[in-house]
Amino acid sequence: MDQYSILGRIGEGAHGIVFKAKHVETGEIVALKKVALRRLEDGIPNQALREIKALQEIEDNQHVVQLKAVFPHGAGFVLAFEFMLSDLAEVVRHAQRPLVQAQVKSYLQMLLKGVAFCHANNIVHRDLKPANLLISASGQLKIADFGLARVFSPDGSRLYTHQVATRWYRAPELLYGARQYDQGVDLWAVGCILGELLNGSPLFPGENDIEQLCCVLRILGTPSPQVWPEITELPDYNKISFKEQAPVPLEEVLPDASPQALDLLGQFLLYPPRQRISASQVWNEVSRTKELWRQLCLRRWSSCKASQMTLGTQTWKQYYLCRSELEFRMESGRPEKDFICKAIAGHNGGIDELAYISTNECRFDGQEKSVVCTVSSDGTVRAWDVQEGTEIWSSPLQPAALVNLVTYPRLQLVVTVDKLGLIKAWKAENGRERASFPLPTYSSALQACDHPEGPFLLVASAEGVLYALTVPQLQLLSRTSVFPSSPTSLLCSPDCQWVLASTQDSDLGPKDQSRVLTASFDLSLRVYVWNKENKFPVLKSCYHLLGGSHRWASGFTHVESDSMSIVGVEARSIGTSILRSYCFNMQRGSDDCVD
């Protein structure tokens, strides 16, 4: 113990006290678990031996807590683990409401990777619960406390005790006294943990084994031999009888959860253990299927410039994995050296729209800038350096508030419209006015179309009239009435050959060859599938975009799948907003982005 300096006490487990300590020579912070031997002739406790053996079998996995050293101390020994800031139980306990979907997805992803790795090495944990899922300062989740872990026999021939797992996360077969079981008990626990993250509290909080079964039956219904044939072979099946109950739909139990989350939850919480979806099955299904990876990415982040949508599976996979960790850092406000968050102030009014005029591939060496342009109710359009958090230029004060803008990065052009309908084009390098075009009434939508034969601008007026203007001259090309006396939303096809106009209920924009993503006022990200036959998008699914401190944000920039910065608007008070930029280095932490 001389090589460590004790910094404080963390807690106490079944077989010892856990301390926070610092290695004297290296300065590394660790967690020390002191295990005392009650009688020397009894030897090392079985649970301690199992934990050491299990961690040695699955060492060097990024989602399993690392055992750094084992050494004798007095009448016992000490296990030195990497230090983790908190655990998932504490995160759920201190949340004022259920976690937002981005956080649930991120935690579940890391849990699945860790469980899949354990099962691939024939290790069944047998005590998965939020308190045994530790969280690092950067938000990374790792599985801990392998005191009940065992090497399981794939043929199911070995007998185990059924008195394992904390009661609230104990699988039904264990509650019925099963002695032969496998990794299915862990998968049930994963389902319970997922349900707790979605609910904000445990799904099955029984006070004893009988009440625990009752809690399960109230939601999932009474199991029958027709649904679960093996139940009749369980030791305690004939000792316990329950009144027939029908299952309760999960959407009634968790009304705020998305259909996709409920579908996955239902695949974990199945009575027959072998029907439960495995962690590796979930992980491999999405990691090996390009389309599913694209869906996972598109659920959370929009992608623009359809001509650049030629990315491979690995890029999408890397992008999603990095984004999942980034989401937690953004939500929790825990930046690291490869992640920068800046508040950019400068407008005197609320920011109504923003868009990149340059690439948003941030470089931390300062050789390439990412520039975002904004318009505000104070009547100015401004350009900002995302990395530095500084203003590059500002336009002269305009007679009316600016309400919308689009950018043409290839032409280095910014186009704005004010609340009276005056359209103006600005040079992106210095903010000088280049051209203007007055509408007879205010605009309801702008759409930039960078057609191969020449760029043009589409403008929908509040009276349902569609104007096509040349760019950068802003000269009238055509005028078409599409929805008389009705505000209109615009959607340009990926090949810029035709335009979809619809009555305005959300802001539409082309993001993919086959999908369209729109951000509504409530910050839900809606995925539309492009139907080329009738040329109308069909709503496929709806996902929460951001929560927490950003629930009042008015919008986020469209993000390329390999980009390295995003900018959001956060409302501070009535009539004022600030920009908040997030820059991150995709090269750092690359080990977290590939299997």
C-alpha positions in Angstrom: 0.0 0.0 0.0 3.0 2.3 0.3 2.8 3.1 -3.4 -0.6 4.6 -3.0 -1.8 7.7 -1.2 -5.4 7.3 0.1 -7.6 10.3 -0.9 -10.9 9.3 0.6 -13.5 6.6 1.0 -15.8 5.8 -1.9 -18.1 3.1 -0.5 -18.3 -0.4 0.9 -19.2 -3.7 -0.8 -20.0 -7.2 0.3 -16.3 -8.1 0.7 -14.5 -4.9 1.4 -14.1 -1.2 1.5 -13.4 0.9 -1.6 -11.1 3.9 -1.4 -10.0 6.6 -3.9 -6.3 6.7 -4.1 -3.4 8.2 -6.0 -0.3 6.3 -7.2 2.6 8.1 -5.6 5.0 7.8 -8.5 2.7 8.2 -11.5 0.0 10.3 -10.0 -2.7 8.1 -11.5 -6.0 8.1 -9.6 -7.3 4.6 -8.9 -10.0 2.8 -6.8 -8.7 0.4 -4.2 -10.9 -2.4 -3.0 -9.6 -3.9 0.3 -10.7 -7.5 0.8 -10.2 -8.8 4.3 -9.8 -12.5 5.1 -11.9 -13.4 8.1 -9.9 -16.6 8.7 -6.7 -17.5 7.0 -7.8 -21.1 6.7 -10.9 -20.1 4.7 -8.7 -18.6 2.0 -9.7 -16.0 -0.6 -13.5 -15.5 -0.9 -15.0 -17.1 -3.9 -16.5 -13.9 -5.2 -13.1 -12.1 -5.1 -11.5 -15.0 -7.0 -14.3 -15.0 -9.6 -13.9 -11.2 -10.1 -10.2 -11.5 -10.6 -10.6 -14.5 -12.9 -13.3 -12.9 -15.0 -11.5 -9.6 -15.4 -8.3 -11.5 -16.4 -10.3 -13.3 -19.1 -11.8 -10.1 -20.6 -9.1 -7.5 -19.9 -8.4 -4.6 -22.3 -12.0 -4.0 -23.3 -13.0 -0.4 -23.4 -16.4 -1.1 -21.8 -15.2 -3.3 -18.9 -13.6 -1.7 -15.9 -9.8 -2.3 -15.9 -8.2 -4.3 -13.1 -4.7 -2.7 -12.8 -3.1 -4.7 -9.9 -3.7 -7.3 -7.2 -1.4 -7.3 -4.1 -1.4 -8.5 -0.5 -2.1 -6.2 2.4 -2.2 -7.2 6.0 -4.6 -10.1 6.6 -6.1 -9.8 3.1 -5.3 -8.3 -0.3 -6.2 -5.3 -2.4 -7.6 -4.9 -5.9 -6.6 -1.8 -7.8 -9.1 -0.6 -10.4 -9.2 2.3 -12.8 -11.1 5.2 -11.1 -14.5 6.0 -12.3 -16.4 9.2 -11.4 -19.9 7.8 -10.7 -22.3 5.1 -11.7 -25.4 4.8 -13.8 -27.6 4.5 -10.7 -26.4 7.9 -9.6 -27.0 9.4 -13.0 -30.6 8.2 -13.1 -31.2 9.2 -9.4 -30.1 12.8 -9.9 -31.9 13.3 -13.2 -34.9 15.5 -12.8 -36.8 13.6 -15.5 -36.1 10.5 -17.6 -32.9 10.8 -19.6 -33.3 12.1 -23.2 -33.1 9.6 -25.9 -29.6 10.6 -27.0 -28.3 9.7 -23.5 -30.2 6.5 -23.3 -28.9 5.5 -26.7 -25.4 6.3 -25.8 -25.4 4.4 -22.5 -27.2 1.4 -24.1 -24.7 1.2 -26.9 -21.7 1.1 -24.5 -23.5 -1.5 -22.3 -24.3 -3.7 -25.3 -20.7 -3.6 -26.4 -19.4 -4.6 -23.0 -22.0 -7.4 -22.5 -21.4 -8.7 -26.0 -17.7 -8.9 -25.3 -18.3 -10.8 -22.0 -20.7 -13.3 -23.6 -18.3 -13.8 -26.6 -15.7 -14.9 -23.9 -18.3 -17.2 -22.2 -18.5 -14.9 -19.2 -22.0 -14.4 -17.7 -22.0 -11.4 -15.3 -25.1 -12.4 -13.3 -25.4 -9.0 -11.5 -25.9 -6.4 -14.1 -27.6 -3.3 -12.6 -27.1 0.5 -12.8 -25.0 0.6 -9.7 -22.5 -1.8 -11.4 -22.2 0.3 -14.5 -19.6 2.9 -13.8 -19.3 6.2 -15.6 -16.0 8.0 -16.3 -15.4 11.7 -16.3 -15.8 11.7 -20.1 -19.1 9.9 -19.9 -17.9 6.4 -20.9 -19.8 3.5 -19.4 -17.9 0.4 -18.1 -19.2 -2.8 -16.5 -17.9 -3.5 -13.0 -18.3 -5.9 -10.0 -17.7 -9.3 -11.5 -18.0 -11.0 -8.1 -20.9 -13.2 -9.3 -19.6 -13.7 -12.7 -19.1 -17.3 -14.0 -17.8 -19.0 -17.1 -20.9 -20.6 -18.5 -21.2 -23.8 -20.5 -22.7 -23.3 -24.0 -24.4 -26.7 -23.8 -26.2 -25.8 -20.6 -25.0 -28.8 -18.7 -23.6 -27.0 -15.7 -25.6 -26.2 -12.6 -25.5 -22.8 -10.9 -27.2 -21.2 -8.0 -30.4 -19.2 -8.7 -29.7 -16.8 -5.9 -27.8 -14.3 -8.1 -28.5 -10.9 -9.5 -30.1 -8.0 -7.6 -33.8 -8.7 -7.3 -35.1 -5.9 -9.5 -33.0 -7.1 -12.4 -33.4 -10.9 -11.8 -34.7 -12.9 -14.7 -38.0 -14.9 -14.4 -36.2 -18.2 -14.7 -34.1 -17.4 -11.6 -37.2 -16.3 -9.7 -38.7 -19.8 -10.5 -35.5 -21.4 -9.1 -33.7 -22.3 -12.3 -30.3 -24.0 -11.8 -29.4 -24.3 -15.5 -29.2 -21.0 -17.3 -26.9 -19.0 -19.5 -26.4 -15.4 -20.7 -30.1 -14.9 -21.0 -30.1 -13.7 -17.3 -27.8 -10.9 -18.4 -30.0 -10.0 -21.3 -33.1 -9.7 -19.1 -31.1 -7.4 -16.8 -30.1 -5.3 -19.8 -33.8 -4.9 -20.6 -34.6 -3.9 -17.1 -31.8 -1.3 -17.2 -33.1 0.0 -20.6 -36.6 0.3 -19.1 -35.2 2.2 -16.1 -33.4 4.7 -18.3 -36.5 5.3 -20.3 -38.8 5.4 -17.2 -36.5 7.2 -14.7 -37.2 4.5 -12.1 -37.0 0.7 -12.0 -39.7 -1.2 -14.0 -40.0 -4.1 -11.5 -39.3 -2.9 -7.9 -40.3 -6.0 -5.9 -39.6 -6.2 -2.2 -39.3 -10.0 -2.1 -39.1 -12.8 -4.7 -42.9 -13.3 -4.8 -43.6 -9.6 -5.2 -40.9 -9.4 -7.8 -42.7 -12.0 -9.9 -45.9 -10.1 -9.4 -44.3 -6.9 -10.7 -43.2 -8.7 -13.8 -46.5 -10.4 -14.4 -48.4 -7.1 -14.0 -46.7 -5.7 -17.1 -45.8 -8.8 -19.2 -48.8 -10.9 -18.3 -48.9 -14.4 -16.7 -46.5 -16.8 -18.5 -48.0 -20.0 -19.9 -46.5 -23.3 -21.2 -47.7 -22.3 -24.7 -45.6 -19.2 -24.6 -42.7 -20.6 -22.5 -42.6 -24.4 -22.7 -39.6 -24.8 -20.4 -41.4 -23.1 -17.5 -43.0 -26.4 -16.4 -39.5 -27.9 -15.8 -38.4 -25.1 -13.4 -38.1 -26.2 -9.8 -40.6 -23.7 -8.3 -43.1 -23.6 -11.1 -45.7 -25.8 -9.3 -45.1 -24.1 -6.0 -46.4 -20.8 -7.1 -49.6 -19.9 -8.9 -50.8 -16.6 -10.1 -54.1 -15.3 -11.4 -54.2 -15.0 -15.2 -53.2 -11.5 -16.3 -53.0 -10.1 -19.8 -49.8 -8.2 -20.7 -49.9 -4.4 -20.7 -48.7 -2.7 -23.9 -45.3 -1.2 -23.3 -46.4 2.1 -24.8 -48.8 2.5 -21.9 -46.1 1.7 -19.4 -43.6 4.1 -21.0 -45.7 6.6 -22.9 -42.7 9.0 -23.6 -40.5 6.3 -25.2 -40.0 6.1 -28.9 -41.5 3.1 -30.8 -38.0 1.9 -31.7 -36.9 1.9 -28.0 -40.1 0.0 -27.0 -39.5 -2.5 -29.7 -36.0 -3.2 -28.5 -37.1 -3.3 -24.9 -39.7 -5.9 -25.8 -37.0 -8.1 -27.4 -35.1 -8.2 -24.1 -38.0 -8.7 -21.8 -39.2 -12.0 -23.1 -40.1 -15.0 -20.9 -38.3 -17.7 -22.9 -34.5 -16.9 -22.3 -33.4 -18.2 -25.7 -35.8 -15.8 -27.5 -34.3 -12.7 -25.9 -32.2 -10.8 -28.4 -28.5 -11.1 -27.6 -26.2 -8.1 -27.1 -24.0 -9.2 -30.0 -27.0 -9.7 -32.2 -28.1 -6.1 -31.6 -24.6 -4.8 -32.1 -23.6 -6.9 -35.1 -26.9 -6.2 -36.8 -26.3 -2.5 -36.9 -22.6 -2.5 -37.3 -22.6 -4.8 -40.4 -25.6 -3.3 -42.2 -24.9 -0.2 -44.1 -28.6 0.9 -44.2 -29.1 0.5 -40.5 -26.0 2.5 -39.8 -27.2 5.2 -42.0 -30.6 5.2 -40.2 -28.8 5.4 -36.8 -26.8 8.4 -38.0 -29.8 10.1 -39.7 -31.9 9.7 -36.6 -29.6 12.0 -34.7 -27.8 14.2 -37.2 -28.9 15.7 -40.5 -26.6 15.5 -43.6 -26.7 17.9 -46.5 -25.3 18.2 -50.0 -26.6 15.0 -51.6 -23.8 14.9 -54.1 -21.4 14.1 -51.3 -23.4 11.2 -49.9 -21.1 8.5 -51.1 -19.7 7.4 -47.8 -18.9 3.8 -46.9 -20.2 1.7 -44.0 -17.1 2.3 -41.9 -17.3 6.0 -42.2 -20.9 6.0 -41.1 -20.1 3.6 -38.3 -17.2 5.7 -37.1 -19.4 8.8 -37.4 -22.2 7.4 -35.3 -19.9 6.0 -32.5 -18.1 9.3 -32.2 -21.3 11.2 -32.2 -22.8 9.0 -29.4 -19.9 10.0 -27.1 -20.1 13.6 -28.3 -23.8 13.7 -27.5 -23.1 12.9 -23.8 -20.4 15.5 -23.6 -22.7 18.1 -25.0 -25.5 17.1 -22.7 -23.4 16.8 -19.6 -21.1 19.8 -20.3 -18.0 17.6 -19.8 -15.5 18.7 -22.5 -12.2 17.0 -23.0 -9.0 18.1 -24.7 -10.4 17.0 -28.1 -13.7 18.8 -27.6 -14.3 22.6 -27.5 -17.5 24.4 -26.5 -17.7 28.2 -27.0 -20.5 30.7 -26.5 -20.5 33.2 -29.3 -22.3 36.5 -28.5 -22.7 39.5 -30.8 -26.2 39.9 -32.1 -28.5 42.3 -30.2 -31.6 40.3 -31.1 -32.7 36.7 -31.4 -31.0 34.5 -34.0 -33.5 33.3 -36.5 -31.4 31.1 -38.9 -27.9 29.9 -39.4 -26.0 28.0 -42.1 -22.3 27.2 -42.9 -20.6 29.1 -45.7 -17.5 27.0 -45.4 -16.7 23.4 -44.6 -17.4 22.5 -41.0 -14.4 20.2 -40.8 -12.6 22.0 -38.0 -8.8 21.7 -37.7 -7.3 22.3 -34.4 -4.1 23.5 -36.0 -5.9 26.6 -37.1 -5.0 26.1 -40.8 -8.7 25.8 -41.9 -11.5 27.9 -40.5 -15.2 26.9 -40.2 -17.5 29.8 -40.8 -21.1 29.9 -40.0 -23.5 32.8 -41.0 -26.5 34.0 -39.0 -29.4 36.4 -39.4 -31.1 38.1 -36.5 -34.1 40.2 -35.5 -31.6 43.1 -34.9 -31.4 43.5 -38.7 -27.9 42.1 -39.4 -26.3 39.2 -41.1 -23.0 38.1 -39.5 -20.2 35.6 -40.1 -18.5 33.8 -37.2 -15.3 31.8 -36.8 -16.5 28.6 -35.1 -13.2 27.6 -33.6 -12.2 31.0 -32.2 -15.8 32.0 -31.3 -15.3 35.4 -32.8 -17.1 37.6 -35.3 -15.6 37.9 -38.8 -17.9 40.5 -40.3 -21.3 42.1 -39.9 -23.6 43.7 -42.5 -24.9 47.2 -42.1 -28.1 47.5 -40.1 -31.1 46.7 -42.3 -34.5 48.5 -42.1 -36.3 45.3 -41.0 -35.5 42.2 -39.0 -33.8 39.4 -41.0 -35.7 36.2 -40.8 -34.1 33.6 -43.0 -30.9 32.9 -45.0 -29.4 30.3 -47.3 -25.8 29.9 -48.4 -24.0 28.9 -51.6 -20.6 27.7 -50.3 -19.3 27.1 -53.9 -20.1 30.6 -54.9 -19.2 32.1 -51.4 -22.6 33.7 -51.3 -25.1 34.4 -48.6 -28.7 35.2 -49.4 -31.1 36.7 -46.8 -34.7 37.8 -46.6 -36.2 40.3 -44.1 -39.7 40.2 -42.6 -41.0 42.6 -45.3 -39.9 40.3 -48.2 -36.7 42.1 -49.3 -34.1 39.5 -50.6 -30.4 40.4 -50.6 -27.2 38.6 -51.7 -24.0 39.2 -49.7 -20.4 38.3 -50.4 -19.3 35.7 -47.9 -15.7 36.9 -47.7 -16.5 40.4 -46.5 -20.3 40.8 -46.1 -20.7 43.4 -48.8 -24.1 43.6 -50.5 -24.2 42.2 -54.1 -27.8 42.3 -55.3 -31.4 42.6 -54.0 -34.9 41.6 -55.1 -38.2 42.9 -53.4 -41.1 40.5 -52.9 -44.6 42.0 -52.8 -45.1 40.2 -49.5 -43.0 38.4 -46.9 -41.3 35.1 -47.7 -42.3 31.8 -46.1 -39.4 29.7 -47.3 -36.0 30.0 -49.1 -34.4 27.1 -51.0 -30.9 27.2 -52.4 -30.5 25.0 -55.6 -27.0 24.5 -56.8 -27.9 23.0 -60.2 -25.1 21.8 -62.5 -26.2 24.1 -65.3 -26.4 27.1 -63.0 -27.4 27.9 -59.4 -30.8 29.4 -58.7 -32.9 30.5 -55.7 -36.4 29.4 -55.0 -38.6 31.7 -52.8 -42.1 30.9 -51.5 -44.2 33.9 -50.5 -46.8 34.0 -47.8 -49.4 34.0 -50.6 -48.3 30.6 -51.9 -46.4 32.1 -54.9 -43.1 30.4 -55.9 -40.4 32.6 -57.4 -37.3 31.4 -59.1 -34.3 33.9 -59.1 -30.9 33.8 -60.7 -27.9 33.6 -58.5 -26.0 35.8 -57.7 -27.8 38.4 -59.7 -31.2 37.8 -58.1 -33.1 38.4 -61.3 -36.6 36.9 -61.8 -36.7 33.6 -63.8 -40.3 32.5 -63.2 -43.3 33.1 -61.0 -45.8 30.2 -60.2 -48.8 30.1 -57.9 -48.7 26.8 -56.0 -50.9 27.2 -52.9 -53.0 30.3 -53.1 -53.1 32.3 -49.9 -51.2 29.6 -48.0 -47.6 29.7 -46.6 -45.5 27.1 -48.4 -42.5 24.9 -47.6 -40.0 23.9 -50.3 -38.1 20.8 -50.9 -35.6 20.5 -53.9 -35.0 17.0 -55.2 -31.4 15.8 -54.7 -30.7 16.2 -58.5 -32.2 19.7 -58.5 -34.5 18.6 -61.3 -37.8 19.4 -59.6 -39.2 21.0 -56.4 -41.7 19.7 -53.9 -43.9 22.4 -52.4 -46.2 21.7 -49.5 -48.3 23.7 -47.0 -46.0 24.8 -44.3 -45.8 22.7 -41.2 -42.0 22.2 -40.9 -38.8 23.3 -42.6 -37.8 20.8 -45.3 -34.4 20.4 -46.8 -32.7 17.8 -49.0 -30.3 15.7 -47.0 -30.0 12.4 -48.6 -30.7 10.6 -51.9 -33.5 8.7 -50.2 -34.3 10.5 -47.0 -35.3 14.0 -45.8 -34.8 15.2 -42.3 -36.8 18.1 -40.8 -36.4 19.7 -37.4 -39.7 20.9 -36.0 -40.2 23.5 -33.3 -40.2 20.9 -30.5 -36.7 19.8 -31.8 -37.8 16.3 -32.9 -35.9 15.0 -35.9 -38.3 13.6 -38.4 -37.2 11.1 -41.0 -39.1 11.1 -44.3 -38.6 8.4 -47.0 -38.5 9.8 -50.5 -41.1 8.3 -52.7 -40.1 8.8 -56.4 -43.4 7.6 -57.8 -45.7 10.1 -56.3 -42.9 12.6 -55.4 -44.1 13.1 -51.9 -42.1 12.2 -48.8 -43.6 9.8 -46.3 -43.0 10.2 -42.6 -41.1 7.1 -41.4 -40.2 7.9 -37.9 -39.7 10.7 -35.4 -36.8 11.0 -32.9 -36.0 13.5 -30.2 -33.2 15.8 -31.3 -31.8 17.4 -28.1 -33.0 17.9 -24.6 -31.6 19.3 -21.4 -30.2 22.8 -21.6 -30.9 22.9 -25.4 -34.6 22.3 -25.3 -35.2 25.9 -26.2 -32.7 26.0 -29.0 -34.1 27.3 -32.3 -32.1 25.2 -34.6 -28.9 23.5 -35.5 -26.8 23.6 -38.6 -26.9 20.7 -41.1 -23.9 18.5 -40.5 -21.9 16.4 -43.0 -21.3 12.9 -41.9 -17.6 13.4 -41.6 -17.7 17.0 -40.3 -16.1 18.1 -37.1 -18.2 21.0 -35.8 -21.8 22.0 -35.3 -23.4 25.2 -34.1 -26.6 25.6 -32.2 -28.7 28.5 -31.0 -29.7 28.8 -27.4 -32.3 31.3 -26.3 -31.1 33.2 -23.3 -34.1 35.5 -22.7 -36.9 37.0 -24.7 -35.4 38.6 -27.9 -31.8 37.5 -27.3 -29.9 34.4 -28.3 -26.3 33.2 -28.3 -24.6 30.8 -30.6 -22.9 27.8 -29.0 -20.3 26.0 -31.2 -19.1 22.4 -30.7 -15.8 21.4 -32.3 -14.3 18.0 -32.0 -11.4 16.0 -33.4 -12.5 12.8 -35.2 -8.9 11.6 -35.2 -8.6 11.6 -31.4 -10.1 8.7 -29.6 -10.3 6.7 -32.9 -10.1 3.5 -30.9 -13.6 4.2 -29.7 -14.9 4.4 -33.2 -14.1 1.0 -34.7 -14.6 -2.6 -33.5 
